Amino acid sequence: MPGFEFIGLIFLCGLVWLWYDSLKARDIAITAARRACEVEGLLLLDDTVAIASLKLARDAEGQQKLRRVYEFEYSDTGNNRRKGSVVVQGHRILIINIGLRLVPDQRTLH
């Protein structure tokens, strides 16, 4: 039975590490989304991000790291919701996507 207990302990330690690592990556994603919205003059709604994807991927050095995609919602006018995303690999931000914002045409037709 000690073998099963050891394997269970290793599995439990792996889950705790994944949880802790995910908390750090989520904090990085929240900070990135908040800064991107501030720079663009947008309002980050709910002040949080939600995990959309988690997978293994190779980084620039060829090492496998967890790649997480977080989604968030923002508003450009204050009365709408638009989706954005942040891609974090390891603890590095790869992509911040705020999406295409169209400016309404100010010309008048006469």
PASEBA-1860 file (N, C-alpha, C; in nm, 3 decimals):
! residues 110
1> MPGFEFIG> 0.078/-0.121/0.000/0.000/0.000/0.000/0.083/0.128/0.000 ~ 0.206/0.129/0.049/0.282/0.255/0.047/0.302/0.309/-0.095 ~ 0.304/0.221/-0.194/0.320/0.268/-0.332/0.201/0.350/-0.377 ~ 0.080/0.306/-0.343/-0.040/0.381/-0.379/-0.046/0.515/-0.307 ~ -0.005/0.516/-0.182/-0.003/0.641/-0.106/0.097/0.739/-0.166 ~ 0.212/0.690/-0.208/0.313/0.776/-0.269/0.263/0.833/-0.401 ~ 0.202/0.751/-0.484/0.147/0.798/-0.612/0.035/0.899/-0.587 ~ -0.048/0.874/-0.488/-0.155/0.969/-0.453/-0.100/1.102/-0.406
9> LIFLCGLV> 0.009/1.096/-0.328/0.072/1.219/-0.279/0.133/1.298/-0.395 ~ 0.199/1.230/-0.487/0.256/1.296/-0.605/0.145/1.361/-0.688 ~ 0.035/1.291/-0.708/-0.078/1.343/-0.784/-0.136/1.467/-0.715 ~ -0.152/1.460/-0.584/-0.205/1.573/-0.508/-0.111/1.694/-0.516 ~ 0.018/1.670/-0.506/0.116/1.779/-0.519/0.110/1.842/-0.658 ~ 0.090/1.762/-0.761/0.076/1.814/-0.897/-0.048/1.902/-0.911 ~ -0.157/1.862/-0.850/-0.279/1.942/-0.855/-0.262/2.075/-0.781 ~ -0.195/2.072/-0.667/-0.170/2.195/-0.592/-0.080/2.288/-0.672
17> WLWYDSLK> 0.023/2.234/-0.736/0.111/2.316/-0.819/0.032/2.378/-0.935 ~ -0.053/2.301/-1.003/-0.132/2.352/-1.115/-0.225/2.464/-1.067 ~ -0.288/2.447/-0.953/-0.376/2.549/-0.898/-0.299/2.677/-0.867 ~ -0.185/2.666/-0.801/-0.105/2.783/-0.765/-0.051/2.852/-0.889 ~ -0.001/2.776/-0.986/0.051/2.832/-1.109/-0.060/2.902/-1.189 ~ -0.179/2.846/-1.187/-0.292/2.907/-1.257/-0.334/3.037/-1.191 ~ -0.325/3.046/-1.060/-0.356/3.172/-0.992/-0.259/3.282/-1.033 ~ -0.129/3.249/-1.041/-0.031/3.348/-1.082/-0.054/3.391/-1.227
25> ARDIAITA> -0.082/3.296/-1.316/-0.108/3.330/-1.456/-0.234/3.414/-1.469 ~ -0.335/3.384/-1.391/-0.459/3.462/-1.394/-0.435/3.606/-1.349 ~ -0.354/3.624/-1.245/-0.321/3.760/-1.200/-0.247/3.838/-1.308 ~ -0.158/3.770/-1.380/-0.087/3.834/-1.491/-0.185/3.875/-1.600 ~ -0.280/3.788/-1.631/-0.379/3.818/-1.735/-0.470/3.933/-1.694 ~ -0.511/3.939/-1.568/-0.595/4.049/-1.521/-0.521/4.181/-1.532 ~ -0.396/4.183/-1.490/-0.315/4.305/-1.499/-0.298/4.348/-1.644 ~ -0.273/4.254/-1.734/-0.256/4.287/-1.876/-0.385/4.341/-1.936
33> ARRACEVE> -0.498/4.280/-1.904/-0.627/4.327/-1.956/-0.659/4.465/-1.902 ~ -0.633/4.488/-1.774/-0.658/4.618/-1.714/-0.574/4.727/-1.779 ~ -0.446/4.699/-1.799/-0.357/4.798/-1.862/-0.397/4.825/-2.007 ~ -0.431/4.721/-2.081/-0.471/4.739/-2.220/-0.597/4.823/-2.229 ~ -0.692/4.800/-2.141/-0.814/4.880/-2.142/-0.786/5.025/-2.103 ~ -0.697/5.047/-2.007/-0.661/5.184/-1.969/-0.596/5.258/-2.085 ~ -0.505/5.192/-2.154/-0.435/5.256/-2.266/-0.532/5.293/-2.377 ~ -0.629/5.207/-2.403/-0.725/5.230/-2.512/-0.845/5.314/-2.468
41> GLLLLDDT> -0.852/5.351/-2.340/-0.963/5.429/-2.291/-1.092/5.349/-2.278 ~ -1.078/5.222/-2.245/-1.193/5.132/-2.233/-1.217/5.098/-2.087 ~ -1.334/5.045/-2.059/-1.370/5.004/-1.925/-1.369/4.851/-1.916 ~ -1.283/4.796/-1.831/-1.277/4.651/-1.809/-1.394/4.613/-1.720 ~ -1.487/4.537/-1.774/-1.607/4.500/-1.701/-1.579/4.385/-1.605 ~ -1.638/4.389/-1.490/-1.626/4.287/-1.385/-1.484/4.277/-1.329 ~ -1.389/4.350/-1.387/-1.250/4.354/-1.340/-1.189/4.215/-1.322 ~ -1.220/4.125/-1.414/-1.168/3.989/-1.404/-1.158/3.925/-1.542
49> VAIASLKL> -1.094/3.810/-1.547/-1.083/3.729/-1.668/-1.132/3.588/-1.637 ~ -1.168/3.515/-1.742/-1.214/3.377/-1.726/-1.134/3.287/-1.818 ~ -1.095/3.172/-1.769/-1.016/3.078/-1.849/-1.103/3.023/-1.962 ~ -1.047/3.023/-2.083/-1.118/2.970/-2.200/-1.049/2.847/-2.255 ~ -0.915/2.839/-2.236/-0.841/2.727/-2.292/-0.714/2.704/-2.210 ~ -0.675/2.578/-2.200/-0.553/2.539/-2.130/-0.492/2.422/-2.206 ~ -0.367/2.441/-2.254/-0.301/2.333/-2.327/-0.150/2.349/-2.318 ~ -0.079/2.243/-2.353/0.066/2.249/-2.360/0.109/2.303/-2.496
57> ARDAEGQQ> 0.211/2.388/-2.494/0.265/2.443/-2.619/0.413/2.473/-2.597 ~ 0.488/2.472/-2.705/0.632/2.501/-2.696/0.657/2.651/-2.703 ~ 0.752/2.697/-2.620/0.788/2.839/-2.624/0.900/2.861/-2.724 ~ 0.958/2.981/-2.726/1.062/3.016/-2.823/1.188/2.931/-2.806 ~ 1.214/2.883/-2.684/1.332/2.799/-2.657/1.303/2.652/-2.681 ~ 1.182/2.617/-2.716/1.146/2.478/-2.743/1.099/2.400/-2.622 ~ 1.083/2.467/-2.508/1.036/2.399/-2.388/0.884/2.401/-2.384 ~ 0.825/2.293/-2.336/0.680/2.288/-2.325/0.635/2.360/-2.199
65> KLRRVYEF> 0.539/2.449/-2.218/0.480/2.523/-2.107/0.330/2.526/-2.125 ~ 0.261/2.556/-2.019/0.116/2.567/-2.028/0.079/2.698/-2.096 ~ -0.007/2.688/-2.196/-0.060/2.807/-2.264/-0.206/2.820/-2.224 ~ -0.236/2.934/-2.164/-0.372/2.961/-2.118/-0.429/3.077/-2.197 ~ -0.555/3.064/-2.236/-0.626/3.174/-2.300/-0.735/3.218/-2.204 ~ -0.731/3.346/-2.169/-0.831/3.405/-2.080/-0.916/3.502/-2.160 ~ -1.046/3.502/-2.135/-1.136/3.596/-2.199/-1.183/3.697/-2.096 ~ -1.212/3.818/-2.143/-1.266/3.922/-2.057/-1.363/4.005/-2.139
73> EYSDTGNN> -1.440/4.086/-2.070/-1.535/4.174/-2.137/-1.499/4.318/-2.104 ~ -1.517/4.404/-2.203/-1.490/4.545/-2.186/-1.601/4.625/-2.253 ~ -1.604/4.753/-2.224/-1.703/4.841/-2.287/-1.632/4.965/-2.339 ~ -1.672/5.007/-2.457/-1.614/5.129/-2.512/-1.708/5.248/-2.497 ~ -1.836/5.223/-2.480/-1.933/5.332/-2.465/-1.995/5.336/-2.326 ~ -1.982/5.231/-2.250/-2.041/5.224/-2.117/-2.175/5.153/-2.114 ~ -2.234/5.128/-2.231/-2.363/5.059/-2.232/-2.362/4.936/-2.324 ~ -2.245/4.882/-2.349/-2.235/4.759/-2.429/-2.127/4.669/-2.371
81> RRKGSVVV> -2.124/4.547/-2.419/-2.022/4.450/-2.377/-1.953/4.396/-2.501 ~ -1.822/4.398/-2.499/-1.742/4.342/-2.607/-1.643/4.243/-2.546 ~ -1.602/4.146/-2.626/-1.511/4.041/-2.577/-1.367/4.070/-2.618 ~ -1.278/4.040/-2.528/-1.135/4.046/-2.554/-1.071/3.921/-2.498 ~ -0.942/3.903/-2.527/-0.873/3.785/-2.475/-0.726/3.816/-2.449 ~ -0.669/3.736/-2.362/-0.527/3.743/-2.328/-0.471/3.602/-2.335 ~ -0.361/3.584/-2.408/-0.294/3.455/-2.417/-0.167/3.462/-2.332 ~ -0.157/3.373/-2.235/-0.042/3.368/-2.144/0.023/3.230/-2.158
89> QGHRILII> 0.154/3.231/-2.184/0.228/3.105/-2.190/0.332/3.107/-2.080 ~ 0.322/3.012/-1.991/0.406/3.016/-1.871/0.359/3.135/-1.788 ~ 0.447/3.233/-1.772/0.410/3.358/-1.707/0.439/3.476/-1.797 ~ 0.440/3.452/-1.929/0.462/3.558/-2.029/0.334/3.582/-2.107 ~ 0.308/3.709/-2.132/0.193/3.745/-2.214/0.234/3.734/-2.360 ~ 0.158/3.657/-2.438/0.186/3.645/-2.580/0.101/3.740/-2.663 ~ -0.029/3.744/-2.635/-0.120/3.824/-2.716/-0.227/3.885/-2.626 ~ -0.257/4.012/-2.654/-0.373/4.077/-2.594/-0.461/4.119/-2.710
97> NIGLRLVP> -0.582/4.067/-2.713/-0.675/4.096/-2.822/-0.793/4.175/-2.767 ~ -0.802/4.299/-2.812/-0.916/4.381/-2.772/-1.018/4.383/-2.884 ~ -0.983/4.343/-3.000/-1.079/4.336/-3.109/-1.082/4.463/-3.192 ~ -1.158/4.457/-3.296/-1.172/4.568/-3.388/-1.284/4.658/-3.340 ~ -1.250/4.782/-3.318/-1.352/4.880/-3.278/-1.370/4.977/-3.394 ~ -1.491/4.981/-3.444/-1.521/5.069/-3.556/-1.567/5.205/-3.505 ~ -1.512/5.310/-3.565/-1.553/5.446/-3.529/-1.668/5.483/-3.624 ~ -1.781/5.530/-3.571/-1.890/5.564/-3.661/-1.853/5.677/-3.755
105> DQRTLH> -1.906/5.671/-3.873/-1.879/5.771/-3.975/-1.946/5.902/-3.935 ~ -1.868/6.007/-3.926/-1.918/6.138/-3.883/-1.965/6.225/-3.998 ~ -1.956/6.177/-4.120/-1.998/6.258/-4.236/-2.150/6.262/-4.244 ~ -2.200/6.369/-4.296/-2.343/6.379/-4.321/-2.367/6.370/-4.471 ~ -2.476/6.313/-4.506/-2.510/6.301/-4.647/-2.609/6.412/-4.685 ~ -2.565/6.504/-4.771/-2.651/6.614/-4.818/-2.654/6.616/-4.968
END
